[in-house]
Amino acid sequence: MEKKKRFILPEEEIPTQWYNIQADMVNKPLLPIHPATKQPLKPEDLYPIFAEELCKQELDQTNPWYDIPEEVREQYKCYRSTPLVRAYGLEKALDTPAHIYFKNESVSPVGSHKLNSALAQAYYCKKQGVTNVTTETGAGQWGAALAYAANVFGLNAAVYQVKISYEQKPYRRSIMQTFGAQVTPSPSMSTRAGKDILTKYPNHQGSLGTAISEAIELAMSTPNCKYTLGSVLSHVTLHQTVIGQEAEKQMAMAGEYPDIIIACFGGGSNFGGIAFPFMRHTLKEGRKTRYIAAEPASCPKLTKGEFLYDFGDETGYTPLLPMYTLGHNFRPANIHAGGLRYHGAGVIVSQLLKDKMIEAVDIQQLESFDAGCLFARAEGIIPAPESCHAIAAAIKEAQRCKEAGEGKVILFNLSGHGLIDMTAYDQYLAGDLTNFELSEEEIRKTIDEVKAL
């Protein structure tokens, strides 16, 4: 008889705090700098853009724990804890001695992990008296989460969705609009940033960098409005640590501890969300665990980018962030993993990679969909194109275990389902998807432009 596969925590075991890994890091991340003064950023420098409490969380390198507001935790109880699942079907398909587990964040009301931070950010905006919020979204998971959270806390939401994803994924647009958000394809003619980009590149299909520029501009020009971000920044990853904290307890219920932890990587929120609570034990106790970020080969900032101070958006509205980057003017290929089409990495992950605390791998688009289909047939869940990258990396590690005869424990984050991404699967199954190769010359060009600033 097959063993129990799903591990669920009782309500009282849902985390009551978020974990701030910066407090425990030996080498703290370099501080972002103000682009005009070139001085280290202070929380008040961010007040015009973000809710004040989020600004304090962003730059805090001292406090390891933040209490989760009761109003946010009550909303978490609608879908948390999310299941930890032993992937027996995938293990059998791979004929591997490895034990594979995945944290299933696809069970949230919007189908991804993004709601963990959206609820927190909307709450802090509401508490401050904000009435309007703006944001960007790639594939639409974050936009859907922010639209949902804004509706919960009675806020008006405006979302700039990357144009290629706006066209590829119409149902994500519909979800955002159903929850009451206004959705605009980016780049657009509704902001100065969008107009400038389209003037220079009339056929620009958008990127997270372009959408961020437009959303920030709208926030700064709209009364009583704040900008919210779906990844990259440290306070977003802070909120996502509910994932890893739950996984810790659930792995204990399973009687195992992960040797390898994997997540897909766009800006770093779902990777940090599952990895950082476990990394606490690596930093404080010397626990030996490998942490692997899986990014697309067409947007390889961790594997082929360079550690520099760079803007988080295309126009240059954000502070300068110390991060691994391909250059804020990098134009990513039109892959279906829209949430991973971002030029840079969060400052915490960037410092950890620089210190060799984590690893990074790049995954080709076809390999990711190969992995996604294998996972769907083995486990009965169709994963989001972003999550397929984590699955592909987990499969590689499981195959290495088979070759070495090692029964390692692998944990990966299933960041979302792909039920609204079936156009991508249609194209994959029809043989119409391709890989995208980046030349060293292309990568150097945009990085060198940043160095010349």
VEXDREN-2710 file (C-alpha; in Angstrom, 1 decimal):
% VEXDREN-2710
k/r/px/py/pz
1/MET/0.0/0.0/0.0
2/GLU/1.3/3.5/-0.9
3/LYS/2.4/5.6/2.0
4/LYS/0.7/8.9/3.0
5/LYS/1.8/11.5/0.5
6/ARG/0.4/14.8/1.8
7/PHE/1.4/16.6/5.0
8/ILE/-0.9/19.4/6.2
9/LEU/-0.3/21.5/9.3
10/PRO/-3.2/22.2/11.7
11/GLU/-4.3/25.9/11.8
12/GLU/-2.4/26.7/15.0
13/GLU/0.8/25.7/13.3
14/ILE/0.5/28.2/10.5
15/PRO/3.5/30.6/11.0
16/THR/2.9/33.7/13.2
17/GLN/6.1/35.5/12.0
18/TRP/8.1/36.1/8.9
19/TYR/11.8/35.4/8.9
20/ASN/14.4/38.0/7.9
21/ILE/17.5/36.2/6.8
22/GLN/19.5/39.4/6.6
23/ALA/19.8/39.5/10.4
24/ASP/21.7/36.2/10.3
25/MET/23.9/36.6/7.2
26/VAL/27.6/36.8/7.9
27/ASN/28.1/39.2/4.9
28/LYS/25.1/41.5/4.8
29/PRO/23.8/42.6/1.4
30/LEU/25.2/45.9/0.3
31/LEU/22.7/48.7/0.7
32/PRO/20.8/50.1/-2.3
33/ILE/21.9/53.6/-3.2
34/HIS/20.0/56.7/-4.2
35/PRO/20.6/57.3/-7.9
36/ALA/20.8/61.1/-7.4
37/THR/22.9/61.4/-4.3
38/LYS/24.8/58.0/-4.6
39/GLN/24.3/57.7/-0.8
40/PRO/23.0/54.5/0.9
41/LEU/19.2/54.4/0.9
42/LYS/17.2/55.2/4.0
43/PRO/13.7/54.0/4.6
44/GLU/12.3/57.5/4.2
45/ASP/13.8/57.7/0.7
46/LEU/11.3/55.0/-0.3
47/TYR/8.2/56.5/1.4
48/PRO/6.9/58.2/-1.8
49/ILE/6.7/54.8/-3.5
50/PHE/5.9/52.2/-0.9
51/ALA/3.9/51.9/2.3
52/GLU/6.1/53.0/5.2
53/GLU/6.1/49.7/7.1
54/LEU/7.3/47.9/3.9
55/CYS/10.2/50.5/3.6
56/LYS/11.3/49.6/7.1
57/GLN/11.2/45.9/6.4
58/GLU/13.1/46.4/3.2
59/LEU/16.2/47.8/4.7
60/ASP/16.2/46.0/8.1
61/GLN/19.3/43.9/8.6
62/THR/18.9/43.6/12.4
63/ASN/15.6/42.0/13.3
64/PRO/15.3/38.3/12.4
65/TRP/11.5/38.0/12.9
66/TYR/8.5/40.1/12.1
67/ASP/5.1/39.4/13.6
68/ILE/2.5/38.6/10.9
69/PRO/-0.5/41.0/11.5
70/GLU/-3.6/39.1/12.6
71/GLU/-5.6/40.4/9.7
72/VAL/-3.1/39.0/7.2
73/ARG/-2.8/35.7/9.1
74/GLU/-6.6/35.3/9.1
75/GLN/-6.5/35.6/5.3
76/TYR/-3.6/33.0/5.2
77/LYS/-5.9/30.6/7.0
78/CYS/-8.1/30.5/3.9
79/TYR/-5.5/28.4/2.1
80/ARG/-2.6/27.7/4.4
81/SER/-1.0/25.5/5.3
82/THR/-0.3/24.4/1.7
83/PRO/0.4/20.7/1.3
84/LEU/3.9/19.1/1.3
85/VAL/3.7/16.2/-1.0
86/ARG/6.0/13.1/-1.4
87/ALA/6.3/12.7/-5.2
88/TYR/6.2/8.9/-5.4
89/GLY/4.9/9.0/-9.0
90/LEU/7.8/11.1/-10.1
91/GLU/10.3/9.0/-8.2
92/LYS/8.9/5.9/-9.9
93/ALA/9.0/7.5/-13.4
94/LEU/12.7/8.4/-12.8
95/ASP/13.5/5.1/-11.2
96/THR/15.6/7.1/-8.7
97/PRO/16.6/6.3/-5.1
98/ALA/16.1/10.0/-4.2
99/HIS/13.1/11.0/-2.1
100/ILE/11.4/13.9/-3.8
101/TYR/9.0/16.3/-2.1
102/PHE/7.3/19.4/-3.3
103/LYS/5.5/22.3/-1.5
104/ASN/2.3/22.8/-3.4
105/GLU/1.7/26.6/-3.5
106/SER/-0.7/26.2/-6.4
107/VAL/-3.6/25.7/-4.0
108/SER/-4.0/29.4/-3.1
109/PRO/-7.1/31.2/-4.4
110/VAL/-5.1/32.6/-7.3
111/GLY/-3.1/29.5/-8.0
112/SER/0.4/30.6/-6.9
113/HIS/2.6/31.6/-4.0
114/LYS/2.3/35.3/-4.9
115/LEU/-0.7/35.8/-2.5
116/ASN/1.5/35.5/0.5
117/SER/3.1/38.9/-0.1
118/ALA/0.1/40.5/-1.9
119/LEU/-2.1/40.2/1.2
120/ALA/0.7/41.7/3.4
121/GLN/1.4/44.6/1.1
122/ALA/-2.3/45.4/0.6
123/TYR/-2.8/45.3/4.3
124/TYR/0.0/47.8/5.1
125/CYS/-1.2/50.1/2.4
126/LYS/-4.7/50.0/3.8
127/LYS/-3.5/50.6/7.3
128/GLN/-1.6/53.7/6.2
129/GLY/-4.8/55.1/4.6
130/VAL/-3.8/54.4/1.0
131/THR/-6.7/54.1/-1.5
132/ASN/-5.0/53.0/-4.7
133/VAL/-2.2/50.6/-5.5
134/THR/-0.3/49.9/-8.7
135/THR/1.9/47.1/-9.8
136/GLU/3.5/45.2/-12.7
137/THR/3.1/41.6/-13.6
138/GLY/4.8/39.2/-16.0
139/ALA/2.8/36.0/-16.6
140/GLY/0.0/37.4/-14.4
141/GLN/0.3/35.4/-11.2
142/TRP/1.4/38.5/-9.2
143/GLY/-1.2/40.7/-10.9
144/ALA/-3.9/38.3/-10.0
145/ALA/-2.7/38.1/-6.4
146/LEU/-2.5/41.8/-6.0
147/ALA/-6.0/42.3/-7.6
148/TYR/-7.4/39.7/-5.1
149/ALA/-5.6/41.2/-2.1
150/ALA/-6.7/44.8/-3.1
151/ASN/-10.3/43.6/-3.3
152/VAL/-10.0/42.0/0.2
153/PHE/-8.7/45.2/1.8
154/GLY/-10.9/47.6/-0.3
155/LEU/-8.2/49.2/-2.5
156/ASN/-8.3/50.2/-6.1
157/ALA/-5.7/48.3/-8.2
158/ALA/-4.0/49.2/-11.5
159/VAL/-1.8/46.5/-13.1
160/TYR/0.7/46.9/-16.0
161/GLN/1.0/43.4/-17.6
162/VAL/4.0/42.7/-19.8
163/LYS/2.6/43.0/-23.3
164/ILE/3.6/39.5/-24.6
165/SER/2.0/37.9/-21.6
166/TYR/-1.1/40.1/-21.9
167/GLU/-1.5/38.6/-25.3
168/GLN/-0.3/35.0/-24.5
169/LYS/-2.4/34.6/-21.3
170/PRO/-5.8/36.3/-21.7
171/TYR/-7.4/34.4/-18.8
172/ARG/-4.9/35.9/-16.3
173/ARG/-6.0/39.3/-17.5
174/SER/-9.6/38.2/-17.0
175/ILE/-8.9/37.0/-13.5
176/MET/-7.4/40.4/-12.6
177/GLN/-10.3/42.2/-14.1
178/THR/-12.8/39.9/-12.3
179/PHE/-11.3/41.0/-9.0
180/GLY/-11.8/44.6/-10.0
181/ALA/-8.3/45.6/-11.2
182/GLN/-7.6/47.8/-14.2
183/VAL/-5.1/46.0/-16.6
184/THR/-2.9/47.7/-19.2
185/PRO/-0.4/46.0/-21.5
186/SER/3.1/47.3/-21.1
187/PRO/4.8/49.2/-22.6
188/SER/1.8/51.5/-23.1
189/MET/1.1/55.1/-24.2
190/SER/-0.4/55.9/-20.8
191/THR/2.9/56.9/-19.1
192/ARG/6.0/58.8/-20.1
193/ALA/8.2/55.7/-19.5
194/GLY/6.0/53.7/-21.8
195/LYS/6.0/56.3/-24.5
196/ASP/9.7/56.7/-24.4
197/ILE/10.2/52.9/-24.7
198/LEU/7.8/52.6/-27.6
199/THR/9.4/55.6/-29.4
200/LYS/12.8/53.9/-29.2
201/TYR/11.5/50.3/-29.8
202/PRO/8.1/50.5/-31.6
203/ASN/7.7/46.7/-31.5
204/HIS/8.8/46.2/-27.9
205/GLN/6.9/43.2/-26.4
206/GLY/7.6/44.3/-22.8
207/SER/9.5/43.0/-19.9
208/LEU/9.1/43.2/-16.1
209/GLY/11.5/46.1/-16.2
210/THR/9.2/48.1/-18.5
211/ALA/6.1/47.3/-16.5
212/ILE/7.8/48.3/-13.2
213/SER/8.7/51.7/-14.7
214/GLU/5.1/52.3/-15.7
215/ALA/3.6/51.2/-12.4
216/ILE/6.0/53.3/-10.4
217/GLU/5.3/56.4/-12.6
218/LEU/1.6/55.9/-12.1
219/ALA/2.0/55.5/-8.3
220/MET/4.1/58.7/-8.1
221/SER/1.6/60.8/-10.2
222/THR/-1.6/59.5/-8.5
223/PRO/-2.8/61.0/-5.2
224/ASN/-3.0/58.6/-2.2
225/CYS/-1.4/55.8/-4.3
226/LYS/1.4/53.4/-3.6
227/TYR/3.4/50.9/-5.7
228/THR/3.6/47.2/-4.8
229/LEU/6.1/44.7/-6.1
230/GLY/5.8/41.0/-6.7
231/SER/9.4/39.9/-6.3
232/VAL/13.0/41.1/-6.2
233/LEU/12.8/43.3/-3.1
234/SER/13.7/42.0/0.3
235/HIS/10.3/42.7/2.0
236/VAL/8.6/40.6/-0.7
237/THR/10.8/37.6/0.1
238/LEU/10.3/38.2/3.8
239/HIS/6.6/37.6/3.4
240/GLN/7.2/34.5/1.4
241/THR/9.1/32.8/4.2
242/VAL/5.8/31.3/5.4
243/ILE/6.5/28.7/2.7
244/GLY/9.8/27.4/4.1
245/GLN/8.7/27.6/7.7
246/GLU/5.7/25.4/7.0
247/ALA/7.9/23.0/4.9
248/GLU/10.3/22.7/7.9
249/LYS/7.5/21.4/10.1
250/GLN/6.1/19.2/7.4
251/MET/9.4/17.6/6.6
252/ALA/9.7/16.8/10.3
253/MET/6.3/15.1/10.0
254/ALA/7.7/13.1/7.1
255/GLY/10.7/12.2/9.2
256/GLU/13.2/13.6/6.8
257/TYR/15.3/16.7/6.1
258/PRO/16.2/18.0/2.6
259/ASP/19.7/17.6/1.3
260/ILE/18.7/19.8/-1.7
261/ILE/16.2/22.6/-2.0
262/ILE/15.2/23.9/-5.4
263/ALA/12.9/26.7/-6.7
264/CYS/12.5/28.5/-10.0
265/PHE/14.1/32.0/-10.2
266/GLY/12.8/35.2/-11.6
267/GLY/13.5/37.9/-9.0
268/GLY/13.9/35.5/-6.0
269/SER/10.7/35.6/-3.9
270/ASN/9.6/32.0/-4.2
271/PHE/13.2/30.7/-4.0
272/GLY/13.9/32.7/-0.9
273/GLY/10.5/31.9/0.5
274/ILE/11.2/28.2/0.6
275/ALA/15.0/28.3/1.0
276/PHE/15.7/31.0/3.6
277/PRO/14.0/29.3/6.7
278/PHE/16.1/26.2/6.0
279/MET/19.2/28.3/5.3
280/ARG/18.9/29.7/8.8
281/HIS/20.2/26.3/10.0
282/THR/23.1/26.5/7.5
283/LEU/24.1/29.9/8.7
284/LYS/23.7/29.3/12.5
285/GLU/24.4/25.6/12.8
286/GLY/26.4/24.7/9.8
287/ARG/23.7/22.3/8.4
288/LYS/24.8/21.0/5.0
289/THR/22.1/21.7/2.5
290/ARG/22.4/22.7/-1.2
291/TYR/20.2/25.5/-2.4
292/ILE/19.6/25.6/-6.2
293/ALA/17.9/28.5/-8.1
294/ALA/16.6/27.4/-11.6
295/GLU/16.4/30.2/-14.1
296/PRO/15.6/30.3/-17.8
297/ALA/18.6/29.9/-20.2
298/SER/17.2/32.9/-22.1
299/CYS/17.4/35.2/-19.0
300/PRO/20.5/33.9/-17.1
301/LYS/21.3/36.7/-14.7
302/LEU/22.6/34.3/-12.0
303/THR/24.6/32.0/-14.3
304/LYS/25.9/34.6/-16.8
305/GLY/25.2/38.0/-15.4
306/GLU/27.5/40.2/-13.4
307/PHE/27.3/41.6/-9.8
308/LEU/26.7/45.4/-10.3
309/TYR/24.7/48.3/-9.0
310/ASP/21.8/48.5/-11.5
311/PHE/18.3/49.8/-11.7
312/GLY/15.4/47.5/-11.0
313/ASP/13.4/48.9/-13.9
314/GLU/14.1/49.8/-17.5
315/THR/13.6/53.6/-17.2
316/GLY/15.6/54.1/-14.0
317/TYR/13.0/55.1/-11.5
318/THR/14.1/52.7/-8.8
319/PRO/17.1/52.9/-6.5
320/LEU/20.4/51.3/-7.7
321/LEU/20.4/47.8/-6.4
322/PRO/23.5/45.7/-5.8
323/MET/22.6/42.6/-7.7
324/TYR/23.5/40.1/-10.4
325/THR/22.1/41.6/-13.6
326/LEU/22.1/41.4/-17.3
327/GLY/21.5/45.1/-17.5
328/HIS/18.2/47.0/-16.9
329/ASN/18.0/47.5/-20.7
330/PHE/18.2/43.8/-21.4
331/ARG/15.3/42.6/-23.6
332/PRO/14.4/39.0/-22.7
333/ALA/13.2/36.5/-25.2
334/ASN/9.5/35.8/-25.5
335/ILE/9.4/32.6/-23.5
336/HIS/6.2/31.4/-21.8
337/ALA/7.7/31.6/-18.3
338/GLY/6.7/35.2/-18.1
339/GLY/7.4/35.5/-14.4
340/LEU/11.1/34.7/-15.0
341/ARG/11.7/37.3/-17.7
342/TYR/13.5/39.8/-15.4
343/HIS/17.0/41.2/-15.9
344/GLY/18.2/41.1/-12.3
345/ALA/18.1/39.3/-8.9
346/GLY/17.2/40.4/-5.4
347/VAL/20.0/41.8/-3.3
348/ILE/19.8/39.0/-0.7
349/VAL/20.1/36.2/-3.2
350/SER/22.8/38.1/-5.1
351/GLN/24.9/38.3/-1.9
352/LEU/24.3/34.7/-1.1
353/LEU/25.4/33.7/-4.6
354/LYS/28.4/35.9/-4.4
355/ASP/29.3/34.1/-1.1
356/LYS/28.7/30.7/-2.8
357/MET/26.0/29.9/-0.3
358/ILE/23.6/29.0/-3.1
359/GLU/23.9/27.6/-6.7
360/ALA/22.2/28.5/-9.9
361/VAL/21.4/26.5/-13.1
362/ASP/19.9/27.6/-16.3
363/ILE/17.1/25.6/-18.0
364/GLN/16.2/25.7/-21.7
365/GLN/12.5/26.3/-22.5
366/LEU/12.0/22.8/-24.2
367/GLU/13.6/21.1/-21.3
368/SER/11.3/22.9/-18.8
369/PHE/8.2/21.7/-20.7
370/ASP/9.6/18.2/-21.0
371/ALA/9.9/18.2/-17.2
372/GLY/6.4/19.8/-16.7
373/CYS/4.7/17.1/-18.8
374/LEU/6.5/14.3/-17.0
375/PHE/5.5/15.8/-13.7
376/ALA/1.9/16.2/-14.8
377/ARG/1.6/12.6/-15.9
378/ALA/3.4/11.3/-12.7
379/GLU/1.7/13.5/-10.1
380/GLY/-1.6/14.7/-11.7
381/ILE/-0.8/18.5/-11.5
382/ILE/-0.1/20.6/-14.5
383/PRO/2.6/23.1/-13.4
384/ALA/3.1/26.7/-14.4
385/PRO/5.8/27.3/-17.0
386/GLU/7.9/29.0/-14.2
387/SER/7.6/26.0/-11.9
388/CYS/8.6/23.7/-14.7
389/HIS/12.1/25.1/-14.3
390/ALA/12.3/23.9/-10.7
391/ILE/11.0/20.5/-11.7
392/ALA/13.6/20.2/-14.5
393/ALA/16.3/21.0/-12.0
394/ALA/14.9/18.5/-9.5
395/ILE/14.8/15.8/-12.2
396/LYS/18.5/16.4/-12.9
397/GLU/19.4/16.0/-9.3
398/ALA/17.3/12.9/-9.0
399/GLN/19.0/11.4/-12.0
400/ARG/22.4/12.2/-10.5
401/CYS/21.3/10.3/-7.4
402/LYS/20.4/7.4/-9.5
403/GLU/23.8/7.4/-11.2
404/ALA/25.6/7.7/-7.9
405/GLY/23.2/5.3/-6.0
406/GLU/22.5/8.0/-3.4
407/GLY/19.1/8.3/-1.7
408/LYS/19.2/12.1/-1.2
409/VAL/16.1/14.0/-0.1
410/ILE/15.1/16.7/-2.6
411/LEU/12.5/19.4/-1.9
412/PHE/11.3/21.8/-4.5
413/ASN/8.7/24.6/-4.6
414/LEU/5.8/24.1/-6.9
415/SER/5.1/27.9/-7.1
416/GLY/1.9/27.7/-9.2
417/HIS/-0.3/25.6/-11.5
418/GLY/-0.4/25.9/-15.2
419/LEU/-4.2/25.6/-15.9
420/ILE/-4.2/29.2/-17.3
421/ASP/-1.1/28.5/-19.3
422/MET/-2.5/25.9/-21.7
423/THR/-1.7/27.9/-24.7
424/ALA/1.9/27.4/-23.9
425/TYR/1.4/23.6/-23.5
426/ASP/-0.6/23.6/-26.8
427/GLN/2.4/25.1/-28.6
428/TYR/4.8/22.7/-26.9
429/LEU/2.8/19.7/-27.7
430/ALA/2.4/20.9/-31.3
431/GLY/6.2/21.2/-31.6
432/ASP/6.0/25.0/-32.0
433/LEU/8.2/26.1/-29.1
434/THR/11.9/26.8/-29.4
435/ASN/14.9/27.3/-27.2
436/PHE/16.5/30.8/-27.2
437/GLU/20.3/31.0/-27.2
438/LEU/22.0/34.1/-25.9
439/SER/25.5/35.0/-27.3
440/GLU/28.2/36.3/-25.0
441/GLU/28.2/39.4/-27.2
442/GLU/24.6/40.1/-26.5
443/ILE/25.1/39.7/-22.7
444/ARG/28.2/41.8/-22.6
445/LYS/26.5/44.6/-24.6
446/THR/23.8/45.3/-22.0
447/ILE/26.1/44.8/-19.0
448/ASP/28.7/47.2/-20.5
449/GLU/26.0/49.8/-20.9
450/VAL/25.3/49.6/-17.2
451/LYS/29.0/49.9/-16.4
452/ALA/29.1/53.0/-18.5
453/LEU/26.5/54.8/-16.4
END
